[in-house]
Amino acid sequence: MIHNHPSGKTLPSPADKLITKKGGAILNIDIIDHLTITSESYYSFADKGDL
């Protein structure tokens, strides 16, 4: 999964965390990473151990 954060803040919101947990089950897929990106940086749930 990947989406942008126009605010420039890469930290995931509570909604980002929720969809990461439930998104795979809803879509019937395995989520191997969820990235939030900005024009300057990114946040990887996999890199941070948040999956």
Predicted model as a PDB file, atoms N, CA, C, CB and O in Angstrom, pLDDT in the B-factor column:
MODEL        1                                                                  
ATOM      1  N   MET A   1       0.863  -1.170   0.000  1.00 89.00           N  
ATOM      2  CA  MET A   1       0.000   0.000   0.000  1.00 89.00           C  
ATOM      3  C   MET A   1       0.903   1.225   0.000  1.00 89.00           C  
ATOM      4  CB  MET A   1      -0.979   0.002   1.232  1.00 89.00           C  
ATOM      5  O   MET A   1       2.003   1.208   0.553  1.00 89.00           O  
ATOM      6  N   ILE A   2       0.417   2.283  -0.630  1.00 90.00           N  
ATOM      7  CA  ILE A   2       1.166   3.539  -0.650  1.00 90.00           C  
ATOM      8  C   ILE A   2       0.183   4.698  -0.832  1.00 90.00           C  
ATOM      9  CB  ILE A   2       2.243   3.536  -1.790  1.00 90.00           C  
ATOM     10  O   ILE A   2      -0.790   4.600  -1.580  1.00 90.00           O  
ATOM     11  N   HIS A   3       0.458   5.776  -0.141  1.00 91.00           N  
ATOM     12  CA  HIS A   3      -0.313   6.998  -0.362  1.00 91.00           C  
ATOM     13  C   HIS A   3       0.510   8.199   0.073  1.00 91.00           C  
ATOM     14  CB  HIS A   3      -1.659   6.953   0.403  1.00 91.00           C  
ATOM     15  O   HIS A   3       1.495   8.064   0.797  1.00 91.00           O  
ATOM     16  N   ASN A   4       0.097   9.364  -0.375  1.00 90.00           N  
ATOM     17  CA  ASN A   4       0.851  10.564  -0.044  1.00 90.00           C  
ATOM     18  C   ASN A   4       0.251  11.277   1.168  1.00 90.00           C  
ATOM     19  CB  ASN A   4       0.893  11.508  -1.243  1.00 90.00           C  
ATOM     20  O   ASN A   4      -0.922  11.112   1.502  1.00 90.00           O  
ATOM     21  N   HIS A   5       1.099  12.072   1.806  1.00 92.00           N  
ATOM     22  CA  HIS A   5       0.706  12.959   2.892  1.00 92.00           C  
ATOM     23  C   HIS A   5       1.061  14.379   2.455  1.00 92.00           C  
ATOM     24  CB  HIS A   5       1.415  12.571   4.254  1.00 92.00           C  
ATOM     25  O   HIS A   5       2.194  14.817   2.654  1.00 92.00           O  
ATOM     26  N   PRO A   6       0.126  15.092   1.873  1.00 90.00           N  
ATOM     27  CA  PRO A   6       0.410  16.456   1.398  1.00 90.00           C  
ATOM     28  C   PRO A   6       0.853  17.413   2.510  1.00 90.00           C  
ATOM     29  CB  PRO A   6      -0.816  17.021   0.722  1.00 90.00           C  
ATOM     30  O   PRO A   6       1.462  18.448   2.237  1.00 90.00           O  
ATOM     31  N   SER A   7       0.546  17.063   3.756  1.00 89.00           N  
ATOM     32  CA  SER A   7       0.935  17.916   4.882  1.00 89.00           C  
ATOM     33  C   SER A   7       2.443  17.969   5.063  1.00 89.00           C  
ATOM     34  CB  SER A   7       0.286  17.422   6.161  1.00 89.00           C  
ATOM     35  O   SER A   7       2.959  18.877   5.715  1.00 89.00           O  
ATOM     36  N   GLY A   8       3.162  16.995   4.486  1.00 89.00           N  
ATOM     37  CA  GLY A   8       4.611  16.930   4.657  1.00 89.00           C  
ATOM     38  C   GLY A   8       5.042  16.093   5.852  1.00 89.00           C  
ATOM     39  O   GLY A   8       6.236  15.885   6.067  1.00 89.00           O  
ATOM     40  N   LYS A   9       4.082  15.613   6.627  1.00 90.00           N  
ATOM     41  CA  LYS A   9       4.394  14.783   7.798  1.00 90.00           C  
ATOM     42  C   LYS A   9       4.316  13.313   7.389  1.00 90.00           C  
ATOM     43  CB  LYS A   9       3.412  15.085   8.988  1.00 90.00           C  
ATOM     44  O   LYS A   9       3.297  12.858   6.869  1.00 90.00           O  
ATOM     45  N   THR A  10       5.393  12.583   7.625  1.00 90.00           N  
ATOM     46  CA  THR A  10       5.426  11.182   7.203  1.00 90.00           C  
ATOM     47  C   THR A  10       4.838  10.229   8.234  1.00 90.00           C  
ATOM     48  CB  THR A  10       6.838  10.778   6.905  1.00 90.00           C  
ATOM     49  O   THR A  10       4.452   9.112   7.889  1.00 90.00           O  
ATOM     50  N   LEU A  11       4.764  10.647   9.484  1.00 91.00           N  
ATOM     51  CA  LEU A  11       4.258   9.733  10.512  1.00 91.00           C  
ATOM     52  C   LEU A  11       2.827   9.312  10.210  1.00 91.00           C  
ATOM     53  CB  LEU A  11       4.331  10.388  11.896  1.00 91.00           C  
ATOM     54  O   LEU A  11       1.998  10.142   9.837  1.00 91.00           O  
ATOM     55  N   PRO A  12       2.533   8.015  10.370  1.00 91.00           N  
ATOM     56  CA  PRO A  12       1.193   7.531  10.062  1.00 91.00           C  
ATOM     57  C   PRO A  12       0.151   8.027  11.066  1.00 91.00           C  
ATOM     58  CB  PRO A  12       1.189   6.018  10.026  1.00 91.00           C  
ATOM     59  O   PRO A  12       0.417   8.144  12.262  1.00 91.00           O  
ATOM     60  N   SER A  13      -1.014   8.308  10.553  1.00 90.00           N  
ATOM     61  CA  SER A  13      -2.135   8.727  11.396  1.00 90.00           C  
ATOM     62  C   SER A  13      -2.798   7.477  11.976  1.00 90.00           C  
ATOM     63  CB  SER A  13      -3.169   9.588  10.583  1.00 90.00           C  
ATOM     64  O   SER A  13      -2.510   6.363  11.538  1.00 90.00           O  
ATOM     65  N   PRO A  14      -3.684   7.657  12.960  1.00 92.00           N  
ATOM     66  CA  PRO A  14      -4.438   6.500  13.462  1.00 92.00           C  
ATOM     67  C   PRO A  14      -5.214   5.788  12.348  1.00 92.00           C  
ATOM     68  CB  PRO A  14      -5.407   6.944  14.559  1.00 92.00           C  
ATOM     69  O   PRO A  14      -5.325   4.562  12.356  1.00 92.00           O  
ATOM     70  N   ALA A  15      -5.745   6.551  11.397  1.00 90.00           N  
ATOM     71  CA  ALA A  15      -6.463   5.934  10.271  1.00 90.00           C  
ATOM     72  C   ALA A  15      -5.511   5.121   9.391  1.00 90.00           C  
ATOM     73  CB  ALA A  15      -7.169   7.016   9.424  1.00 90.00           C  
ATOM     74  O   ALA A  15      -5.883   4.054   8.902  1.00 90.00           O  
ATOM     75  N   ASP A  16      -4.289   5.616   9.187  1.00 90.00           N  
ATOM     76  CA  ASP A  16      -3.291   4.863   8.422  1.00 90.00           C  
ATOM     77  C   ASP A  16      -2.993   3.527   9.101  1.00 90.00           C  
ATOM     78  CB  ASP A  16      -1.992   5.687   8.267  1.00 90.00           C  
ATOM     79  O   ASP A  16      -2.902   2.491   8.442  1.00 90.00           O  
ATOM     80  N   LYS A  17      -2.843   3.564  10.412  1.00 89.00           N  
ATOM     81  CA  LYS A  17      -2.549   2.341  11.171  1.00 89.00           C  
ATOM     82  C   LYS A  17      -3.709   1.351  11.089  1.00 89.00           C  
ATOM     83  CB  LYS A  17      -2.251   2.682  12.643  1.00 89.00           C  
ATOM     84  O   LYS A  17      -3.497   0.146  10.950  1.00 89.00           O  
ATOM     85  N   LEU A  18      -4.928   1.866  11.174  1.00 89.00           N  
ATOM     86  CA  LEU A  18      -6.108   1.009  11.122  1.00 89.00           C  
ATOM     87  C   LEU A  18      -6.247   0.327   9.761  1.00 89.00           C  
ATOM     88  CB  LEU A  18      -7.363   1.823  11.428  1.00 89.00           C  
ATOM     89  O   LEU A  18      -6.482  -0.879   9.694  1.00 89.00           O  
ATOM     90  N   ILE A  19      -6.104   1.084   8.686  1.00 87.00           N  
ATOM     91  CA  ILE A  19      -6.251   0.499   7.361  1.00 87.00           C  
ATOM     92  C   ILE A  19      -5.123  -0.490   7.072  1.00 87.00           C  
ATOM     93  CB  ILE A  19      -6.280   1.596   6.295  1.00 87.00           C  
ATOM     94  O   ILE A  19      -5.318  -1.447   6.323  1.00 87.00           O  
ATOM     95  N   THR A  20      -3.962  -0.271   7.649  1.00 87.00           N  
ATOM     96  CA  THR A  20      -2.861  -1.213   7.485  1.00 87.00           C  
ATOM     97  C   THR A  20      -3.216  -2.550   8.134  1.00 87.00           C  
ATOM     98  CB  THR A  20      -1.559  -0.644   8.093  1.00 87.00           C  
ATOM     99  O   THR A  20      -2.954  -3.610   7.566  1.00 87.00           O  
ATOM    100  N   LYS A  21      -3.811  -2.493   9.319  1.00 85.00           N  
ATOM    101  CA  LYS A  21      -4.191  -3.724  10.020  1.00 85.00           C  
ATOM    102  C   LYS A  21      -5.352  -4.434   9.339  1.00 85.00           C  
ATOM    103  CB  LYS A  21      -4.558  -3.415  11.462  1.00 85.00           C  
ATOM    104  O   LYS A  21      -5.347  -5.659   9.218  1.00 85.00           O  
ATOM    105  N   LYS A  22      -6.348  -3.672   8.893  1.00 86.00           N  
ATOM    106  CA  LYS A  22      -7.560  -4.283   8.356  1.00 86.00           C  
ATOM    107  C   LYS A  22      -7.576  -4.387   6.835  1.00 86.00           C  
ATOM    108  CB  LYS A  22      -8.749  -3.504   8.806  1.00 86.00           C  
ATOM    109  O   LYS A  22      -8.337  -5.176   6.275  1.00 86.00           O  
ATOM    110  N   GLY A  23      -6.745  -3.600   6.169  1.00 81.00           N  
ATOM    111  CA  GLY A  23      -6.772  -3.541   4.713  1.00 81.00           C  
ATOM    112  C   GLY A  23      -6.510  -4.859   4.025  1.00 81.00           C  
ATOM    113  O   GLY A  23      -7.166  -5.187   3.036  1.00 81.00           O  
ATOM    114  N   GLY A  24      -5.568  -5.613   4.529  1.00 82.00           N  
ATOM    115  CA  GLY A  24      -5.262  -6.895   3.921  1.00 82.00           C  
ATOM    116  C   GLY A  24      -6.432  -7.852   3.982  1.00 82.00           C  
ATOM    117  O   GLY A  24      -6.713  -8.564   3.019  1.00 82.00           O  
ATOM    118  N   ALA A  25      -7.111  -7.869   5.109  1.00 85.00           N  
ATOM    119  CA  ALA A  25      -8.271  -8.757   5.266  1.00 85.00           C  
ATOM    120  C   ALA A  25      -9.428  -8.292   4.374  1.00 85.00           C  
ATOM    121  CB  ALA A  25      -8.722  -8.805   6.750  1.00 85.00           C  
ATOM    122  O   ALA A  25     -10.112  -9.109   3.756  1.00 85.00           O  
ATOM    123  N   ILE A  26      -9.636  -6.990   4.317  1.00 85.00           N  
ATOM    124  CA  ILE A  26     -10.717  -6.451   3.495  1.00 85.00           C  
ATOM    125  C   ILE A  26     -10.488  -6.779   2.021  1.00 85.00           C  
ATOM    126  CB  ILE A  26     -10.835  -4.928   3.690  1.00 85.00           C  
ATOM    127  O   ILE A  26     -11.414  -7.169   1.310  1.00 85.00           O  
ATOM    128  N   LEU A  27      -9.240  -6.615   1.571  1.00 82.00           N  
ATOM    129  CA  LEU A  27      -8.910  -6.837   0.160  1.00 82.00           C  
ATOM    130  C   LEU A  27      -8.498  -8.275  -0.137  1.00 82.00           C  
ATOM    131  CB  LEU A  27      -7.802  -5.905  -0.257  1.00 82.00           C  
ATOM    132  O   LEU A  27      -8.293  -8.642  -1.294  1.00 82.00           O  
ATOM    133  N   ASN A  28      -8.378  -9.091   0.920  1.00 88.00           N  
ATOM    134  CA  ASN A  28      -7.951 -10.483   0.779  1.00 88.00           C  
ATOM    135  C   ASN A  28      -6.566 -10.578   0.142  1.00 88.00           C  
ATOM    136  CB  ASN A  28      -8.966 -11.267  -0.057  1.00 88.00           C  
ATOM    137  O   ASN A  28      -6.336 -11.372  -0.769  1.00 88.00           O  
ATOM    138  N   ILE A  29      -5.644  -9.741   0.649  1.00 85.00           N  
ATOM    139  CA  ILE A  29      -4.260  -9.751   0.185  1.00 85.00           C  
ATOM    140  C   ILE A  29      -3.325  -9.677   1.381  1.00 85.00           C  
ATOM    141  CB  ILE A  29      -3.993  -8.581  -0.791  1.00 85.00           C  
ATOM    142  O   ILE A  29      -3.727  -9.256   2.466  1.00 85.00           O  
ATOM    143  N   ASP A  30      -2.073 -10.087   1.181  1.00 88.00           N  
ATOM    144  CA  ASP A  30      -1.043  -9.902   2.191  1.00 88.00           C  
ATOM    145  C   ASP A  30      -0.386  -8.549   1.962  1.00 88.00           C  
ATOM    146  CB  ASP A  30       0.008 -11.052   2.149  1.00 88.00           C  
ATOM    147  O   ASP A  30       0.057  -8.253   0.852  1.00 88.00           O  
ATOM    148  N   ILE A  31      -0.321  -7.739   2.987  1.00 90.00           N  
ATOM    149  CA  ILE A  31       0.344  -6.438   2.880  1.00 90.00           C  
ATOM    150  C   ILE A  31       1.777  -6.626   3.347  1.00 90.00           C  
ATOM    151  CB  ILE A  31      -0.396  -5.327   3.725  1.00 90.00           C  
ATOM    152  O   ILE A  31       2.018  -6.999   4.495  1.00 90.00           O  
ATOM    153  N   ILE A  32       2.733  -6.366   2.454  1.00 93.00           N  
ATOM    154  CA  ILE A  32       4.138  -6.522   2.805  1.00 93.00           C  
ATOM    155  C   ILE A  32       4.765  -5.198   3.226  1.00 93.00           C  
ATOM    156  CB  ILE A  32       4.907  -7.109   1.635  1.00 93.00           C  
ATOM    157  O   ILE A  32       5.826  -5.185   3.850  1.00 93.00           O  
ATOM    158  N   ASP A  33       4.116  -4.084   2.891  1.00 94.00           N  
ATOM    159  CA  ASP A  33       4.555  -2.771   3.349  1.00 94.00           C  
ATOM    160  C   ASP A  33       3.446  -1.756   3.095  1.00 94.00           C  
ATOM    161  CB  ASP A  33       5.871  -2.343   2.639  1.00 94.00           C  
ATOM    162  O   ASP A  33       2.577  -1.959   2.247  1.00 94.00           O  
ATOM    163  N   HIS A  34       3.494  -0.687   3.828  1.00 94.00           N  
ATOM    164  CA  HIS A  34       2.592   0.455   3.636  1.00 94.00           C  
ATOM    165  C   HIS A  34       3.479   1.683   3.736  1.00 94.00           C  
ATOM    166  CB  HIS A  34       1.396   0.487   4.708  1.00 94.00           C  
ATOM    167  O   HIS A  34       4.115   1.916   4.764  1.00 94.00           O  
ATOM    168  N   LEU A  35       3.521   2.461   2.677  1.00 94.00           N  
ATOM    169  CA  LEU A  35       4.349   3.657   2.641  1.00 94.00           C  
ATOM    170  C   LEU A  35       3.482   4.900   2.676  1.00 94.00           C  
ATOM    171  CB  LEU A  35       5.238   3.664   1.397  1.00 94.00           C  
ATOM    172  O   LEU A  35       2.465   4.984   1.986  1.00 94.00           O  
ATOM    173  N   THR A  36       3.894   5.868   3.489  1.00 94.00           N  
ATOM    174  CA  THR A  36       3.334   7.209   3.397  1.00 94.00           C  
ATOM    175  C   THR A  36       4.459   8.073   2.859  1.00 94.00           C  
ATOM    176  CB  THR A  36       2.781   7.739   4.796  1.00 94.00           C  
ATOM    177  O   THR A  36       5.572   8.057   3.386  1.00 94.00           O  
ATOM    178  N   ILE A  37       4.168   8.823   1.814  1.00 94.00           N  
ATOM    179  CA  ILE A  37       5.220   9.597   1.163  1.00 94.00           C  
ATOM    180  C   ILE A  37       4.890  11.079   1.164  1.00 94.00           C  
ATOM    181  CB  ILE A  37       5.434   9.110  -0.264  1.00 94.00           C  
ATOM    182  O   ILE A  37       3.727  11.482   1.159  1.00 94.00           O  
ATOM    183  N   THR A  38       5.948  11.877   1.172  1.00 93.00           N  
ATOM    184  CA  THR A  38       5.843  13.321   1.012  1.00 93.00           C  
ATOM    185  C   THR A  38       6.814  13.718  -0.097  1.00 93.00           C  
ATOM    186  CB  THR A  38       6.156  14.086   2.363  1.00 93.00           C  
ATOM    187  O   THR A  38       7.487  12.859  -0.668  1.00 93.00           O  
ATOM    188  N   SER A  39       6.889  14.983  -0.397  1.00 91.00           N  
ATOM    189  CA  SER A  39       7.836  15.420  -1.427  1.00 91.00           C  
ATOM    190  C   SER A  39       9.278  15.315  -0.956  1.00 91.00           C  
ATOM    191  CB  SER A  39       7.537  16.849  -1.842  1.00 91.00           C  
ATOM    192  O   SER A  39      10.202  15.360  -1.768  1.00 91.00           O  
ATOM    193  N   GLU A  40       9.474  15.176   0.344  1.00 92.00           N  
ATOM    194  CA  GLU A  40      10.830  15.149   0.904  1.00 92.00           C  
ATOM    195  C   GLU A  40      11.259  13.806   1.494  1.00 92.00           C  
ATOM    196  CB  GLU A  40      10.940  16.185   1.957  1.00 92.00           C  
ATOM    197  O   GLU A  40      12.455  13.530   1.585  1.00 92.00           O  
ATOM    198  N   SER A  41      10.300  12.967   1.898  1.00 94.00           N  
ATOM    199  CA  SER A  41      10.668  11.765   2.645  1.00 94.00           C  
ATOM    200  C   SER A  41       9.562  10.722   2.547  1.00 94.00           C  
ATOM    201  CB  SER A  41      10.954  12.107   4.121  1.00 94.00           C  
ATOM    202  O   SER A  41       8.604  10.885   1.791  1.00 94.00           O  
ATOM    203  N   TYR A  42       9.706   9.647   3.324  1.00 95.00           N  
ATOM    204  CA  TYR A  42       8.692   8.605   3.369  1.00 95.00           C  
ATOM    205  C   TYR A  42       8.736   7.896   4.720  1.00 95.00           C  
ATOM    206  CB  TYR A  42       8.893   7.596   2.219  1.00 95.00           C  
ATOM    207  O   TYR A  42       9.703   8.028   5.471  1.00 95.00           O  
ATOM    208  N   TYR A  43       7.696   7.153   5.015  1.00 96.00           N  
ATOM    209  CA  TYR A  43       7.620   6.305   6.206  1.00 96.00           C  
ATOM    210  C   TYR A  43       7.233   4.919   5.739  1.00 96.00           C  
ATOM    211  CB  TYR A  43       6.593   6.861   7.265  1.00 96.00           C  
ATOM    212  O   TYR A  43       6.251   4.758   5.014  1.00 96.00           O  
ATOM    213  N   SER A  44       7.989   3.926   6.143  1.00 96.00           N  
ATOM    214  CA  SER A  44       7.716   2.538   5.779  1.00 96.00           C  
ATOM    215  C   SER A  44       7.305   1.755   7.012  1.00 96.00           C  
ATOM    216  CB  SER A  44       8.947   1.891   5.113  1.00 96.00           C  
ATOM    217  O   SER A  44       8.074   1.646   7.967  1.00 96.00           O  
ATOM    218  N   PHE A  45       6.104   1.212   6.998  1.00 95.00           N  
ATOM    219  CA  PHE A  45       5.661   0.396   8.118  1.00 95.00           C  
ATOM    220  C   PHE A  45       6.580  -0.815   8.293  1.00 95.00           C  
ATOM    221  CB  PHE A  45       4.207  -0.057   7.910  1.00 95.00           C  
ATOM    222  O   PHE A  45       6.882  -1.201   9.423  1.00 95.00           O  
ATOM    223  N   ALA A  46       7.022  -1.412   7.194  1.00 95.00           N  
ATOM    224  CA  ALA A  46       7.903  -2.578   7.267  1.00 95.00           C  
ATOM    225  C   ALA A  46       9.250  -2.213   7.888  1.00 95.00           C  
ATOM    226  CB  ALA A  46       8.112  -3.177   5.870  1.00 95.00           C  
ATOM    227  O   ALA A  46       9.748  -2.931   8.755  1.00 95.00           O  
ATOM    228  N   ASP A  47       9.839  -1.106   7.451  1.00 95.00           N  
ATOM    229  CA  ASP A  47      11.129  -0.680   8.003  1.00 95.00           C  
ATOM    230  C   ASP A  47      11.055  -0.400   9.494  1.00 95.00           C  
ATOM    231  CB  ASP A  47      11.620   0.556   7.280  1.00 95.00           C  
ATOM    232  O   ASP A  47      12.017  -0.639  10.224  1.00 95.00           O  
ATOM    233  N   LYS A  48       9.918   0.105   9.948  1.00 93.00           N  
ATOM    234  CA  LYS A  48       9.748   0.455  11.366  1.00 93.00           C  
ATOM    235  C   LYS A  48       9.224  -0.707  12.206  1.00 93.00           C  
ATOM    236  CB  LYS A  48       8.802   1.630  11.495  1.00 93.00           C  
ATOM    237  O   LYS A  48       9.080  -0.576  13.422  1.00 93.00           O  
ATOM    238  N   GLY A  49       8.938  -1.847  11.566  1.00 92.00           N  
ATOM    239  CA  GLY A  49       8.430  -3.002  12.302  1.00 92.00           C  
ATOM    240  C   GLY A  49       6.979  -2.855  12.724  1.00 92.00           C  
ATOM    241  O   GLY A  49       6.560  -3.455  13.713  1.00 92.00           O  
ATOM    242  N   ASP A  50       6.208  -2.067  11.990  1.00 86.00           N  
ATOM    243  CA  ASP A  50       4.825  -1.787  12.365  1.00 86.00           C  
ATOM    244  C   ASP A  50       3.792  -2.629  11.620  1.00 86.00           C  
ATOM    245  CB  ASP A  50       4.535  -0.346  12.135  1.00 86.00           C  
ATOM    246  O   ASP A  50       2.607  -2.294  11.627  1.00 86.00           O  
ATOM    247  N   LEU A  51       4.219  -3.711  10.981  1.00 84.00           N  
ATOM    248  CA  LEU A  51       3.243  -4.558  10.284  1.00 84.00           C  
ATOM    249  C   LEU A  51       2.806  -5.691  11.178  1.00 84.00           C  
ATOM    250  CB  LEU A  51       3.827  -5.112   8.975  1.00 84.00           C  
ATOM    251  O   LEU A  51       1.986  -6.515  10.773  1.00 84.00           O  
TER     252      LEU A  51                                                      
ENDMDL                                                                          
END                                                                             
